[in-house]
Structures are given as C-alpha cells and as structure tokens.
C-alpha cells in the first residue's frame, strides 16, 4: 500500500486548524475587551506598543489561522492528487466519526472561551495546555478530529478487506455516504490512518 507520510508541518497545520474556532473566539474577545483602543494613533513607537499590548494576541492568532488554512489547502490538494495511486479495498464495516468533532469542541475549545485575554497568567495557561494537547495530538488518532477538516471531509472508522485480509483503520474521505461493501482506493497517512 502506498504511504503518504505526514511530515511535522502537515501535523502542525492539522493541529492549528483544529483550534481555529477557539482562535477566532479569542480574537473577538480581545477586540471586545480593548474596543476603547480601536482607533488610529499614527505610526509611532507609542502607538505600536499600545497596539501590540492590546491586540498582539489577536495579530498572532490571525497569522496562525492564515498559516493553518493555507497549509491545509495545500495538504488536502496534495492528498487529492495522490488518491488514485492508492490500493483498492473493500469496506466491510464503517462507522462515521464526525460526531467526535463535537466532543472535541466541547472538551478542548469551550473551556478556553472564558479565559481573560488581558490576563498574562491566563494566556500562559492556554499556551501550556495547547502545547500539552499538541504532544498528545501528534501521537494519537486525534489528528483527524478537526472541526475545520470535518466541514468538507468525513472521518470514518473502517474495517476493510485487502488481499484476503481484514484490517481496521481511520479514513478521511470526501465521500460522506460511505457504506459497507463499497470499494475505494486508499493511501496510508500514518499507522492505521488513511485517505481515500
């Protein structure tokens, strides 16, 4: 089976995009908390200092969002270009896992919404938790539990048959109506994770 290896940049992009809903909410929260400072003060060091102090997090998160979306676009385009090179398998069992994205949002995103973006300790706490989640994320099947990815793609737990052997894995697919006995081409992304 052809393996399309996920490099560290692709994994980082998938992680960032999984947190875009949180990043947008934190940006909106910071803008609301500092709305009295939303005026043009010119291009001088004092104005830049005020801007970075009041809206530095928003600027940083906006850049992360753009990097994540740009990277995700190229990652998915690359996967789509290689889908026809995959091995043909027959699906024997299939379970839609997109509902895991809802649990992901409620568990890993909602608690951060109430953080104070003016409080340095809250921001450091968010960063520490995100780093911890990142290390878990990169070593588990959470990589495909991504609300942004799930807007266009469906994630399945599948059992498939190839060369007379039955195997299991997770599948990312544009097909949102995958059923038992369907035959599809799949490429391996990581251990027991496929795109097809």
C-alpha positions in Angstrom: 0.0 0.0 0.0 1.3 3.4 -0.9 2.1 5.5 2.1 1.7 9.3 2.0 3.8 10.2 5.1 2.6 13.1 7.2 5.5 15.4 7.9 5.8 17.6 11.0 4.5 20.7 9.1 1.3 18.8 8.0 0.7 17.6 11.5 1.2 21.2 12.9 -1.2 22.5 10.2 -3.8 20.0 11.2 -3.4 20.9 14.9 -3.6 24.6 14.2 -6.7 24.3 12.1 -8.4 22.2 14.7 -8.2 25.2 17.0 -9.4 27.9 14.5 -12.8 28.2 16.3 -11.0 28.9 19.6 -8.6 31.3 18.0 -11.5 33.3 16.4 -13.3 33.4 19.7 -10.2 34.7 21.5 -9.6 37.3 18.8 -13.2 38.5 19.2 -12.9 38.5 23.0 -9.7 40.5 22.9 -11.2 43.1 20.5 -14.3 43.4 22.7 -12.1 43.8 25.8 -10.0 46.5 24.2 -12.5 48.2 21.9 -11.8 51.6 23.5 -8.3 51.4 22.0 -9.6 50.8 18.5 -8.6 54.0 16.8 -5.7 55.0 14.6 -3.0 56.6 16.7 -0.5 57.0 13.9 2.7 55.2 13.1 4.9 55.8 16.1 6.5 53.7 18.8 3.9 54.5 21.5 1.0 53.6 19.2 2.7 50.4 18.1 3.4 49.5 21.7 -0.3 50.1 22.7 -1.4 48.0 19.6 0.9 45.1 20.4 -0.1 45.2 24.1 -3.8 45.4 23.4 -4.0 43.3 20.2 -0.8 41.3 20.0 -2.6 38.0 20.7 -5.2 38.8 18.0 -2.4 39.5 15.5 -0.5 36.4 16.4 -3.7 34.2 16.2 -4.7 35.7 12.9 -1.3 34.8 11.4 -1.7 31.3 12.8 -5.2 31.0 11.3 -3.9 32.2 7.9 -0.9 29.8 8.0 -3.2 26.9 9.1 -5.8 27.5 6.3 -3.1 28.0 3.7 -1.2 24.9 4.8 -4.4 22.8 5.0 -5.4 23.8 1.4 -2.0 22.5 0.1 -2.0 19.4 2.3 -5.5 18.4 1.1 -4.7 19.3 -2.5 -1.6 17.0 -2.3 -3.7 14.2 -0.9 -6.3 14.5 -3.6 -3.7 14.4 -6.3 -2.4 11.1 -4.9 -5.7 9.4 -4.2 -5.7 7.5 -7.5 -2.4 5.9 -6.6 -3.9 4.1 -3.6 -4.8 0.5 -3.2 -8.3 -0.6 -3.9 -10.0 -2.1 -0.8 -13.5 -3.3 0.1 -15.2 -1.8 3.1 -16.6 -4.5 5.4 -17.6 -2.2 8.3 -18.0 1.5 8.5 -18.7 4.0 11.3 -19.0 7.8 10.9 -16.7 9.6 13.4 -17.6 13.2 12.6 -19.5 13.4 15.9 -16.2 13.2 17.7 -15.6 16.8 16.4 -18.4 18.0 18.6 -16.9 16.3 21.6 -13.6 17.8 20.7 -15.1 21.3 20.6 -16.8 20.9 23.9 -13.8 19.4 25.6 -10.8 21.2 24.1 -12.2 24.5 22.9 -15.2 25.7 25.0 -13.2 25.8 28.3 -10.8 28.4 26.8 -13.5 30.7 25.7 -13.9 32.2 29.2 -10.2 33.0 29.6 -9.3 36.6 30.1 -7.1 37.8 27.2 -5.8 40.7 29.3 -4.5 38.4 32.0 -0.9 37.2 31.3 -1.4 34.2 33.5 -4.5 33.1 31.6 -2.6 33.4 28.3 0.4 31.4 29.6 -2.1 28.8 30.9 -3.7 28.5 27.5 -0.3 28.1 25.8 0.8 25.4 28.3 -2.4 23.4 27.8 -2.2 23.8 24.0 1.4 22.6 24.0 0.4 19.6 26.1 -2.5 18.8 23.8 -0.2 19.2 20.8 2.1 16.4 22.0 -0.8 14.1 22.6 -2.4 15.1 19.4 0.6 14.3 17.3 0.9 10.8 18.8 -2.7 9.7 18.6 -5.6 9.4 16.2 -6.9 12.8 17.3 -5.1 14.2 14.2 -8.3 13.6 12.2 -10.6 15.0 14.8 -10.7 18.5 13.4 -13.8 20.7 13.1 -12.4 22.6 10.1 -11.5 19.4 8.3 -14.9 17.9 9.1 -16.7 20.7 7.3 -15.6 19.2 4.0 -14.4 15.7 4.8 -15.9 12.8 6.7 -13.9 10.7 9.2 -14.7 7.0 9.4 -13.6 4.1 11.5 -13.4 1.3 8.9 -12.8 -2.4 8.6 -11.6 -3.2 5.1 -10.5 -6.2 3.2 -7.4 -6.3 1.0 -5.7 -9.4 -0.4 -7.9 -11.6 1.6 -7.0 -10.0 5.0 -9.2 -7.8 7.2 -7.7 -4.7 8.7 -9.0 -1.7 10.6 -8.2 2.0 10.5 -9.5 5.5 10.3 -10.3 7.0 7.0 -10.6 10.7 5.8 -12.8 10.9 2.8 -14.8 13.5 0.8 -17.4 10.7 0.4 -20.0 11.4 3.1 -22.1 8.3 2.2 -19.6 5.5 2.6 -21.3 2.2 3.1 -20.4 -1.5 3.7 -19.3 -3.3 0.6 -18.2 -0.1 -1.1 -14.8 -0.4 -2.9 -12.5 2.6 -2.6 -8.8 3.5 -3.1 -6.9 4.4 0.0 -3.5 5.8 0.8 -1.9 5.4 4.2 -1.1 8.6 6.1 0.1 7.1 9.4 -0.3 3.8 11.2 -3.9 2.8 10.7 -4.9 6.2 9.2 -5.9 6.6 5.6 -7.1 9.0 3.0 -9.4 7.8 0.3 
